[in-house]
Amino acid sequence: MMIQVLGAALIAAGGAFLGFQAAANLQRRVRSLRRMGAGLAVLERELELTAPPLPRLLERGAACGEGPARALFEGCLHGLDNLDREGFPALWRRLVQERAELPSEGQAVLAPLGDILGRCEAERQREALSAVRRQLAEMSASMEMDSRRKGKVYQALGLSGGAFLIILLL
């Protein structure tokens, strides 16, 4: 009897864990979009203040960015050594797609930036960064509301799924 109770408790905990994990995953995606937006804001400020060349711009972004923004800027910075094999727009797109923590919608918004960064005048780059940053902010706000709603549903489904399995197995 004790083993059955322990098994039932583990099943309930497993269901609850899955529900809470799914809800936390939604929040991680929102956080990743916000961090990417903050990283783009750093690049935007640098362009506005000093208009540095692309390597210096990416270096500042990597130093001040967090999460996916830092990883993207560092990857681009390292990839600048191999521009003879892979152009910057292709490098940027590839590295954006490798950022699995970003939702595909966020990746689609970020990808075209590679065509502008380092190729246009500073003001055009800043405008493009600002536009993408605003889109990411809107996307994260929408995903935040969706995450709150779906997160509660996922948590309830996990708990009720665990309870249902307990009833079924006992």
MODELLER restraints for C-alpha pairs under 7 A, 6 or more apart:
rsr = mdl.restraints
at = mdl.atoms
rsr.add(forms.Gaussian(group=physical.xy_distance, feature=features.Distance(at['CA:8:A'], at['CA:166:A']), mean=5.36, stdev=0.5))
rsr.add(forms.Gaussian(group=physical.xy_distance, feature=features.Distance(at['CA:11:A'], at['CA:162:A']), mean=5.74, stdev=0.5))
rsr.add(forms.Gaussian(group=physical.xy_distance, feature=features.Distance(at['CA:11:A'], at['CA:166:A']), mean=6.83, stdev=0.5))
rsr.add(forms.Gaussian(group=physical.xy_distance, feature=features.Distance(at['CA:12:A'], at['CA:159:A']), mean=6.70, stdev=0.5))
rsr.add(forms.Gaussian(group=physical.xy_distance, feature=features.Distance(at['CA:12:A'], at['CA:162:A']), mean=4.03, stdev=0.5))
rsr.add(forms.Gaussian(group=physical.xy_distance, feature=features.Distance(at['CA:12:A'], at['CA:163:A']), mean=5.74, stdev=0.5))
rsr.add(forms.Gaussian(group=physical.xy_distance, feature=features.Distance(at['CA:12:A'], at['CA:166:A']), mean=6.90, stdev=0.5))
rsr.add(forms.Gaussian(group=physical.xy_distance, feature=features.Distance(at['CA:14:A'], at['CA:162:A']), mean=6.91, stdev=0.5))
rsr.add(forms.Gaussian(group=physical.xy_distance, feature=features.Distance(at['CA:15:A'], at['CA:158:A']), mean=4.54, stdev=0.5))
rsr.add(forms.Gaussian(group=physical.xy_distance, feature=features.Distance(at['CA:15:A'], at['CA:159:A']), mean=5.71, stdev=0.5))
rsr.add(forms.Gaussian(group=physical.xy_distance, feature=features.Distance(at['CA:15:A'], at['CA:161:A']), mean=5.93, stdev=0.5))
rsr.add(forms.Gaussian(group=physical.xy_distance, feature=features.Distance(at['CA:15:A'], at['CA:162:A']), mean=4.42, stdev=0.5))
rsr.add(forms.Gaussian(group=physical.xy_distance, feature=features.Distance(at['CA:16:A'], at['CA:155:A']), mean=6.58, stdev=0.5))
rsr.add(forms.Gaussian(group=physical.xy_distance, feature=features.Distance(at['CA:16:A'], at['CA:158:A']), mean=4.48, stdev=0.5))
rsr.add(forms.Gaussian(group=physical.xy_distance, feature=features.Distance(at['CA:16:A'], at['CA:159:A']), mean=4.54, stdev=0.5))
rsr.add(forms.Gaussian(group=physical.xy_distance, feature=features.Distance(at['CA:16:A'], at['CA:162:A']), mean=6.55, stdev=0.5))
rsr.add(forms.Gaussian(group=physical.xy_distance, feature=features.Distance(at['CA:18:A'], at['CA:158:A']), mean=5.93, stdev=0.5))
rsr.add(forms.Gaussian(group=physical.xy_distance, feature=features.Distance(at['CA:19:A'], at['CA:154:A']), mean=4.76, stdev=0.5))
rsr.add(forms.Gaussian(group=physical.xy_distance, feature=features.Distance(at['CA:19:A'], at['CA:155:A']), mean=4.24, stdev=0.5))
rsr.add(forms.Gaussian(group=physical.xy_distance, feature=features.Distance(at['CA:19:A'], at['CA:157:A']), mean=6.37, stdev=0.5))
rsr.add(forms.Gaussian(group=physical.xy_distance, feature=features.Distance(at['CA:19:A'], at['CA:158:A']), mean=4.11, stdev=0.5))
rsr.add(forms.Gaussian(group=physical.xy_distance, feature=features.Distance(at['CA:20:A'], at['CA:154:A']), mean=6.87, stdev=0.5))
rsr.add(forms.Gaussian(group=physical.xy_distance, feature=features.Distance(at['CA:20:A'], at['CA:155:A']), mean=5.17, stdev=0.5))
rsr.add(forms.Gaussian(group=physical.xy_distance, feature=features.Distance(at['CA:22:A'], at['CA:154:A']), mean=6.44, stdev=0.5))
rsr.add(forms.Gaussian(group=physical.xy_distance, feature=features.Distance(at['CA:23:A'], at['CA:151:A']), mean=4.19, stdev=0.5))
rsr.add(forms.Gaussian(group=physical.xy_distance, feature=features.Distance(at['CA:23:A'], at['CA:154:A']), mean=6.12, stdev=0.5))
rsr.add(forms.Gaussian(group=physical.xy_distance, feature=features.Distance(at['CA:23:A'], at['CA:155:A']), mean=6.76, stdev=0.5))
rsr.add(forms.Gaussian(group=physical.xy_distance, feature=features.Distance(at['CA:26:A'], at['CA:147:A']), mean=5.58, stdev=0.5))
rsr.add(forms.Gaussian(group=physical.xy_distance, feature=features.Distance(at['CA:27:A'], at['CA:147:A']), mean=6.42, stdev=0.5))
rsr.add(forms.Gaussian(group=physical.xy_distance, feature=features.Distance(at['CA:29:A'], at['CA:101:A']), mean=6.15, stdev=0.5))
rsr.add(forms.Gaussian(group=physical.xy_distance, feature=features.Distance(at['CA:29:A'], at['CA:102:A']), mean=6.00, stdev=0.5))
rsr.add(forms.Gaussian(group=physical.xy_distance, feature=features.Distance(at['CA:29:A'], at['CA:103:A']), mean=6.57, stdev=0.5))
rsr.add(forms.Gaussian(group=physical.xy_distance, feature=features.Distance(at['CA:30:A'], at['CA:140:A']), mean=5.28, stdev=0.5))
rsr.add(forms.Gaussian(group=physical.xy_distance, feature=features.Distance(at['CA:30:A'], at['CA:143:A']), mean=6.27, stdev=0.5))
rsr.add(forms.Gaussian(group=physical.xy_distance, feature=features.Distance(at['CA:30:A'], at['CA:144:A']), mean=6.19, stdev=0.5))
rsr.add(forms.Gaussian(group=physical.xy_distance, feature=features.Distance(at['CA:32:A'], at['CA:67:A']), mean=6.87, stdev=0.5))
rsr.add(forms.Gaussian(group=physical.xy_distance, feature=features.Distance(at['CA:32:A'], at['CA:68:A']), mean=6.43, stdev=0.5))
rsr.add(forms.Gaussian(group=physical.xy_distance, feature=features.Distance(at['CA:32:A'], at['CA:101:A']), mean=6.44, stdev=0.5))
rsr.add(forms.Gaussian(group=physical.xy_distance, feature=features.Distance(at['CA:32:A'], at['CA:102:A']), mean=6.04, stdev=0.5))
rsr.add(forms.Gaussian(group=physical.xy_distance, feature=features.Distance(at['CA:33:A'], at['CA:102:A']), mean=6.41, stdev=0.5))
rsr.add(forms.Gaussian(group=physical.xy_distance, feature=features.Distance(at['CA:33:A'], at['CA:136:A']), mean=6.25, stdev=0.5))
rsr.add(forms.Gaussian(group=physical.xy_distance, feature=features.Distance(at['CA:33:A'], at['CA:140:A']), mean=5.96, stdev=0.5))
rsr.add(forms.Gaussian(group=physical.xy_distance, feature=features.Distance(at['CA:34:A'], at['CA:137:A']), mean=6.71, stdev=0.5))
rsr.add(forms.Gaussian(group=physical.xy_distance, feature=features.Distance(at['CA:34:A'], at['CA:140:A']), mean=6.56, stdev=0.5))
rsr.add(forms.Gaussian(group=physical.xy_distance, feature=features.Distance(at['CA:35:A'], at['CA:66:A']), mean=6.03, stdev=0.5))
rsr.add(forms.Gaussian(group=physical.xy_distance, feature=features.Distance(at['CA:35:A'], at['CA:67:A']), mean=6.44, stdev=0.5))
rsr.add(forms.Gaussian(group=physical.xy_distance, feature=features.Distance(at['CA:35:A'], at['CA:68:A']), mean=6.96, stdev=0.5))
rsr.add(forms.Gaussian(group=physical.xy_distance, feature=features.Distance(at['CA:35:A'], at['CA:69:A']), mean=6.44, stdev=0.5))
rsr.add(forms.Gaussian(group=physical.xy_distance, feature=features.Distance(at['CA:36:A'], at['CA:68:A']), mean=6.11, stdev=0.5))
rsr.add(forms.Gaussian(group=physical.xy_distance, feature=features.Distance(at['CA:36:A'], at['CA:69:A']), mean=4.71, stdev=0.5))
rsr.add(forms.Gaussian(group=physical.xy_distance, feature=features.Distance(at['CA:37:A'], at['CA:133:A']), mean=5.01, stdev=0.5))
rsr.add(forms.Gaussian(group=physical.xy_distance, feature=features.Distance(at['CA:37:A'], at['CA:136:A']), mean=6.15, stdev=0.5))
rsr.add(forms.Gaussian(group=physical.xy_distance, feature=features.Distance(at['CA:37:A'], at['CA:137:A']), mean=6.71, stdev=0.5))
rsr.add(forms.Gaussian(group=physical.xy_distance, feature=features.Distance(at['CA:39:A'], at['CA:61:A']), mean=6.14, stdev=0.5))
rsr.add(forms.Gaussian(group=physical.xy_distance, feature=features.Distance(at['CA:39:A'], at['CA:65:A']), mean=4.75, stdev=0.5))
rsr.add(forms.Gaussian(group=physical.xy_distance, feature=features.Distance(at['CA:39:A'], at['CA:66:A']), mean=6.99, stdev=0.5))
rsr.add(forms.Gaussian(group=physical.xy_distance, feature=features.Distance(at['CA:39:A'], at['CA:69:A']), mean=5.30, stdev=0.5))
rsr.add(forms.Gaussian(group=physical.xy_distance, feature=features.Distance(at['CA:40:A'], at['CA:129:A']), mean=6.17, stdev=0.5))
rsr.add(forms.Gaussian(group=physical.xy_distance, feature=features.Distance(at['CA:40:A'], at['CA:133:A']), mean=6.28, stdev=0.5))
rsr.add(forms.Gaussian(group=physical.xy_distance, feature=features.Distance(at['CA:42:A'], at['CA:61:A']), mean=5.97, stdev=0.5))
rsr.add(forms.Gaussian(group=physical.xy_distance, feature=features.Distance(at['CA:43:A'], at['CA:57:A']), mean=6.39, stdev=0.5))
rsr.add(forms.Gaussian(group=physical.xy_distance, feature=features.Distance(at['CA:43:A'], at['CA:61:A']), mean=5.79, stdev=0.5))
rsr.add(forms.Gaussian(group=physical.xy_distance, feature=features.Distance(at['CA:44:A'], at['CA:126:A']), mean=5.17, stdev=0.5))
rsr.add(forms.Gaussian(group=physical.xy_distance, feature=features.Distance(at['CA:44:A'], at['CA:129:A']), mean=6.08, stdev=0.5))
rsr.add(forms.Gaussian(group=physical.xy_distance, feature=features.Distance(at['CA:44:A'], at['CA:130:A']), mean=6.80, stdev=0.5))
rsr.add(forms.Gaussian(group=physical.xy_distance, feature=features.Distance(at['CA:46:A'], at['CA:57:A']), mean=6.85, stdev=0.5))
rsr.add(forms.Gaussian(group=physical.xy_distance, feature=features.Distance(at['CA:47:A'], at['CA:122:A']), mean=5.94, stdev=0.5))
rsr.add(forms.Gaussian(group=physical.xy_distance, feature=features.Distance(at['CA:47:A'], at['CA:126:A']), mean=6.18, stdev=0.5))
rsr.add(forms.Gaussian(group=physical.xy_distance, feature=features.Distance(at['CA:48:A'], at['CA:126:A']), mean=6.96, stdev=0.5))
rsr.add(forms.Gaussian(group=physical.xy_distance, feature=features.Distance(at['CA:51:A'], at['CA:122:A']), mean=5.81, stdev=0.5))
rsr.add(forms.Gaussian(group=physical.xy_distance, feature=features.Distance(at['CA:53:A'], at['CA:118:A']), mean=6.95, stdev=0.5))
rsr.add(forms.Gaussian(group=physical.xy_distance, feature=features.Distance(at['CA:54:A'], at['CA:118:A']), mean=5.15, stdev=0.5))
rsr.add(forms.Gaussian(group=physical.xy_distance, feature=features.Distance(at['CA:55:A'], at['CA:77:A']), mean=6.25, stdev=0.5))
rsr.add(forms.Gaussian(group=physical.xy_distance, feature=features.Distance(at['CA:58:A'], at['CA:73:A']), mean=5.39, stdev=0.5))
rsr.add(forms.Gaussian(group=physical.xy_distance, feature=features.Distance(at['CA:58:A'], at['CA:77:A']), mean=6.00, stdev=0.5))
rsr.add(forms.Gaussian(group=physical.xy_distance, feature=features.Distance(at['CA:59:A'], at['CA:77:A']), mean=6.77, stdev=0.5))
rsr.add(forms.Gaussian(group=physical.xy_distance, feature=features.Distance(at['CA:61:A'], at['CA:70:A']), mean=6.77, stdev=0.5))
rsr.add(forms.Gaussian(group=physical.xy_distance, feature=features.Distance(at['CA:61:A'], at['CA:73:A']), mean=6.22, stdev=0.5))
rsr.add(forms.Gaussian(group=physical.xy_distance, feature=features.Distance(at['CA:62:A'], at['CA:70:A']), mean=4.51, stdev=0.5))
rsr.add(forms.Gaussian(group=physical.xy_distance, feature=features.Distance(at['CA:62:A'], at['CA:73:A']), mean=5.15, stdev=0.5))
rsr.add(forms.Gaussian(group=physical.xy_distance, feature=features.Distance(at['CA:62:A'], at['CA:74:A']), mean=5.50, stdev=0.5))
rsr.add(forms.Gaussian(group=physical.xy_distance, feature=features.Distance(at['CA:68:A'], at['CA:99:A']), mean=6.50, stdev=0.5))
rsr.add(forms.Gaussian(group=physical.xy_distance, feature=features.Distance(at['CA:72:A'], at['CA:95:A']), mean=6.19, stdev=0.5))
rsr.add(forms.Gaussian(group=physical.xy_distance, feature=features.Distance(at['CA:72:A'], at['CA:96:A']), mean=6.72, stdev=0.5))
rsr.add(forms.Gaussian(group=physical.xy_distance, feature=features.Distance(at['CA:75:A'], at['CA:95:A']), mean=6.93, stdev=0.5))
rsr.add(forms.Gaussian(group=physical.xy_distance, feature=features.Distance(at['CA:76:A'], at['CA:91:A']), mean=6.80, stdev=0.5))
rsr.add(forms.Gaussian(group=physical.xy_distance, feature=features.Distance(at['CA:76:A'], at['CA:92:A']), mean=6.46, stdev=0.5))
rsr.add(forms.Gaussian(group=physical.xy_distance, feature=features.Distance(at['CA:79:A'], at['CA:91:A']), mean=6.96, stdev=0.5))
rsr.add(forms.Gaussian(group=physical.xy_distance, feature=features.Distance(at['CA:88:A'], at['CA:114:A']), mean=6.47, stdev=0.5))
rsr.add(forms.Gaussian(group=physical.xy_distance, feature=features.Distance(at['CA:89:A'], at['CA:114:A']), mean=4.26, stdev=0.5))
rsr.add(forms.Gaussian(group=physical.xy_distance, feature=features.Distance(at['CA:89:A'], at['CA:115:A']), mean=5.05, stdev=0.5))
rsr.add(forms.Gaussian(group=physical.xy_distance, feature=features.Distance(at['CA:92:A'], at['CA:111:A']), mean=6.89, stdev=0.5))
rsr.add(forms.Gaussian(group=physical.xy_distance, feature=features.Distance(at['CA:92:A'], at['CA:114:A']), mean=5.18, stdev=0.5))
rsr.add(forms.Gaussian(group=physical.xy_distance, feature=features.Distance(at['CA:93:A'], at['CA:111:A']), mean=5.03, stdev=0.5))
rsr.add(forms.Gaussian(group=physical.xy_distance, feature=features.Distance(at['CA:93:A'], at['CA:114:A']), mean=6.62, stdev=0.5))
rsr.add(forms.Gaussian(group=physical.xy_distance, feature=features.Distance(at['CA:96:A'], at['CA:107:A']), mean=5.95, stdev=0.5))
rsr.add(forms.Gaussian(group=physical.xy_distance, feature=features.Distance(at['CA:96:A'], at['CA:111:A']), mean=6.34, stdev=0.5))
rsr.add(forms.Gaussian(group=physical.xy_distance, feature=features.Distance(at['CA:97:A'], at['CA:107:A']), mean=6.25, stdev=0.5))
rsr.add(forms.Gaussian(group=physical.xy_distance, feature=features.Distance(at['CA:106:A'], at['CA:136:A']), mean=6.55, stdev=0.5))
rsr.add(forms.Gaussian(group=physical.xy_distance, feature=features.Distance(at['CA:109:A'], at['CA:132:A']), mean=6.47, stdev=0.5))
rsr.add(forms.Gaussian(group=physical.xy_distance, feature=features.Distance(at['CA:110:A'], at['CA:132:A']), mean=6.65, stdev=0.5))
rsr.add(forms.Gaussian(group=physical.xy_distance, feature=features.Distance(at['CA:116:A'], at['CA:125:A']), mean=6.07, stdev=0.5))
rsr.add(forms.Gaussian(group=physical.xy_distance, feature=features.Distance(at['CA:117:A'], at['CA:125:A']), mean=5.79, stdev=0.5))
